[in-house]
Amino acid sequence: MELNRETMKRIMLLVLYTIVLLGVALRFEKVLDFLGWVFRLLVPFLAGAAIAFILNVPMRRIEKLLSGRRGRRFGEKEKWKRPVSLFLSILLLIFVLGVVFFLVVPQITDTLLGLKDLIPQFFTNLRGFLEHQFKQYPEIFSYIDGMQLEIDWKETLEKIAGFVTTGAGTVLSSTLTAAMSIASGLTAFSIAFIFAIYILLQKENLARQITKMLRAYLPESTVKEVLRISRLTEQTFSRFLTGQCMEAVILGFMFFVSLSLLRLPYALLIGVLIAFTALIPIFGAFIGCAVGIFLMLMTNPIQAVWFTILFFVLQQIEGNLIYPHVVGNSVGLPSIWVLAAVSIGGSMMGIIGMLVFIPLCSVLYTLLREDVNRRLNRKDCKKRRDK
């Protein structure tokens, strides 16, 4: 083998690769610690990118509206279109969160305060119901009659308060630690939010710079494939986010209207709660259902039964009619793979994993389908040439 300059370069790269591989194998724990430190360092910027992606969905629509007939008022001041769109998107997000906060928080507070009276009443009603049902059985009736269902609420609340205090003291050993944690969280969120604003204001420049860097270091065919996959990923995630939000709003509104028409309690609270939990695909609405059943069970067990029946009816309508048209078509992923994506994402990353893995699996599914079709076409063409 001729030892020219190109051969020496390859040998040096191979030696360097071998040294790095041995270093990782011998100091694997140190490498993991280093990667964890790098990840913690990048968390605010990754969060900023996620915030920018979420805000970009309404901002892009607002920007299109401003570019239409109504947007002609900007005239030559086209440069103001982006900041105005971003400002309106942030205002829209704050408005939605504010409406939810001011509508739901007072109801949750009243509900929690009312549980102090509802729970003893529930046990009293339960005892009366059991006595009425089992009056013809003397042994069971005497046992129920002798049951002590009195609860010392003062003692119970003191025990709960003591448990919470002890748990809080274990998790946060001092007020200083708690203050530092809050300050660190606020700082990280501020950095992420500012980084998101910079991304949104200069997204075309950033895209152009990244494309130039890719073309400088990678072959043109690879650059085209990377850009194609990036566009596919962005479109899939945007469609999924839009569809999931629309589906959650529709489902929450359906529950609010249905509960109001049937004159069941907690209509607004349960509607908003189900709308928020429905953002978690497949399993999310069941969380709101469990909370609704618990609240109505404390008031009237019969209402809890009617609410359960209503939930499964609306869930069938949502699953068979609304979700396939609003969300299912947007990601182009079969139902069985949606369930698999939710299960795997939830086990790996919790709620965030459930939200991320559906569009991610949709992208992988699309790429795999394209590759399979491409390979089958090549085989068919080869068979035709052989014939």
ChimeraX attribute file (.defattr): number of C-alpha atoms within 10 A of each C-alpha:
attribute: neighborCount
match mode: 1-to-1
recipient: residues
	/A:1	4
	/A:2	7
	/A:3	9
	/A:4	8
	/A:5	9
	/A:6	10
	/A:7	12
	/A:8	12
	/A:9	12
	/A:10	11
	/A:11	13
	/A:12	12
	/A:13	12
	/A:14	12
	/A:15	12
	/A:16	12
	/A:17	12
	/A:18	12
	/A:19	12
	/A:20	12
	/A:21	12
	/A:22	12
	/A:23	13
	/A:24	14
	/A:25	11
	/A:26	11
	/A:27	11
	/A:28	12
	/A:29	11
	/A:30	12
	/A:31	14
	/A:32	12
	/A:33	11
	/A:34	12
	/A:35	12
	/A:36	12
	/A:37	12
	/A:38	11
	/A:39	13
	/A:40	12
	/A:41	12
	/A:42	13
	/A:43	16
	/A:44	22
	/A:45	20
	/A:46	16
	/A:47	18
	/A:48	24
	/A:49	20
	/A:50	15
	/A:51	19
	/A:52	24
	/A:53	19
	/A:54	17
	/A:55	20
	/A:56	22
	/A:57	16
	/A:58	20
	/A:59	24
	/A:60	16
	/A:61	13
	/A:62	19
	/A:63	20
	/A:64	14
	/A:65	13
	/A:66	19
	/A:67	16
	/A:68	10
	/A:69	8
	/A:70	10
	/A:71	15
	/A:72	12
	/A:73	12
	/A:74	13
	/A:75	9
	/A:76	8
	/A:77	9
	/A:78	13
	/A:79	10
	/A:80	10
	/A:81	17
	/A:82	18
	/A:83	15
	/A:84	15
	/A:85	23
	/A:86	22
	/A:87	13
	/A:88	16
	/A:89	22
	/A:90	15
	/A:91	12
	/A:92	15
	/A:93	12
	/A:94	12
	/A:95	12
	/A:96	10
	/A:97	12
	/A:98	12
	/A:99	10
	/A:100	15
	/A:101	12
	/A:102	10
	/A:103	14
	/A:104	17
	/A:105	12
	/A:106	12
	/A:107	15
	/A:108	13
	/A:109	10
	/A:110	10
	/A:111	15
	/A:112	13
	/A:113	11
	/A:114	12
	/A:115	15
	/A:116	11
	/A:117	11
	/A:118	18
	/A:119	15
	/A:120	16
	/A:121	14
	/A:122	17
	/A:123	15
	/A:124	14
	/A:125	16
	/A:126	13
	/A:127	16
	/A:128	13
	/A:129	11
	/A:130	15
	/A:131	18
	/A:132	11
	/A:133	11
	/A:134	14
	/A:135	13
	/A:136	10
	/A:137	10
	/A:138	10
	/A:139	11
	/A:140	14
	/A:141	17
	/A:142	13
	/A:143	10
	/A:144	17
	/A:145	14
	/A:146	9
	/A:147	10
	/A:148	7
	/A:149	12
	/A:150	9
	/A:151	11
	/A:152	8
	/A:153	11
	/A:154	9
	/A:155	10
	/A:156	11
	/A:157	11
	/A:158	11
	/A:159	12
	/A:160	12
	/A:161	12
	/A:162	12
	/A:163	12
	/A:164	12
	/A:165	11
	/A:166	12
	/A:167	12
	/A:168	13
	/A:169	12
	/A:170	10
	/A:171	10
	/A:172	14
	/A:173	11
	/A:174	11
	/A:175	10
	/A:176	10
	/A:177	12
	/A:178	14
	/A:179	12
	/A:180	11
	/A:181	13
	/A:182	12
	/A:183	12
	/A:184	12
	/A:185	13
	/A:186	12
	/A:187	13
	/A:188	17
	/A:189	17
	/A:190	14
	/A:191	16
	/A:192	23
	/A:193	20
	/A:194	15
	/A:195	19
	/A:196	25
	/A:197	21
	/A:198	15
	/A:199	20
	/A:200	21
	/A:201	15
	/A:202	11
	/A:203	15
	/A:204	11
	/A:205	11
	/A:206	14
	/A:207	13
	/A:208	11
	/A:209	12
	/A:210	13
	/A:211	15
	/A:212	12
	/A:213	12
	/A:214	17
	/A:215	15
	/A:216	11
	/A:217	9
	/A:218	11
	/A:219	10
	/A:220	12
	/A:221	9
	/A:222	12
	/A:223	18
	/A:224	15
	/A:225	11
	/A:226	14
	/A:227	15
	/A:228	12
	/A:229	16
	/A:230	13
	/A:231	12
	/A:232	16
	/A:233	17
	/A:234	15
	/A:235	16
	/A:236	19
	/A:237	25
	/A:238	20
	/A:239	20
	/A:240	24
	/A:241	22
	/A:242	16
	/A:243	22
	/A:244	22
	/A:245	18
	/A:246	18
	/A:247	22
	/A:248	26
	/A:249	18
	/A:250	18
	/A:251	24
	/A:252	25
	/A:253	19
	/A:254	16
	/A:255	24
	/A:256	21
	/A:257	14
	/A:258	18
	/A:259	21
	/A:260	14
	/A:261	10
	/A:262	13
	/A:263	11
	/A:264	16
	/A:265	18
	/A:266	17
	/A:267	21
	/A:268	19
	/A:269	22
	/A:270	23
	/A:271	26
	/A:272	22
	/A:273	23
	/A:274	26
	/A:275	26
	/A:276	20
	/A:277	19
	/A:278	24
	/A:279	22
	/A:280	21
	/A:281	20
	/A:282	17
	/A:283	15
	/A:284	19
	/A:285	22
	/A:286	17
	/A:287	15
	/A:288	22
	/A:289	20
	/A:290	11
	/A:291	14
	/A:292	23
	/A:293	21
	/A:294	13
	/A:295	21
	/A:296	19
	/A:297	18
	/A:298	20
	/A:299	18
	/A:300	16
	/A:301	17
	/A:302	11
	/A:303	19
	/A:304	20
	/A:305	14
	/A:306	15
	/A:307	23
	/A:308	15
	/A:309	12
	/A:310	16
	/A:311	21
	/A:312	13
	/A:313	12
	/A:314	15
	/A:315	19
	/A:316	13
	/A:317	13
	/A:318	19
	/A:319	14
	/A:320	11
	/A:321	11
	/A:322	17
	/A:323	24
	/A:324	18
	/A:325	14
	/A:326	19
	/A:327	21
	/A:328	19
	/A:329	14
	/A:330	22
	/A:331	26
	/A:332	17
	/A:333	20
	/A:334	13
	/A:335	11
	/A:336	8
	/A:337	14
	/A:338	22
	/A:339	16
	/A:340	15
	/A:341	24
	/A:342	25
	/A:343	18
	/A:344	16
	/A:345	21
	/A:346	18
	/A:347	12
	/A:348	13
	/A:349	13
	/A:350	13
	/A:351	16
	/A:352	13
	/A:353	19
	/A:354	27
	/A:355	22
	/A:356	18
	/A:357	22
	/A:358	26
	/A:359	26
	/A:360	18
	/A:361	19
	/A:362	24
	/A:363	23
	/A:364	15
	/A:365	17
	/A:366	17
	/A:367	14
	/A:368	12
	/A:369	12
	/A:370	12
	/A:371	12
	/A:372	12
	/A:373	12
	/A:374	12
	/A:375	12
	/A:376	12
	/A:377	12
	/A:378	12
	/A:379	12
	/A:380	12
	/A:381	12
	/A:382	11
	/A:383	10
	/A:384	9
	/A:385	8
	/A:386	7
	/A:387	6
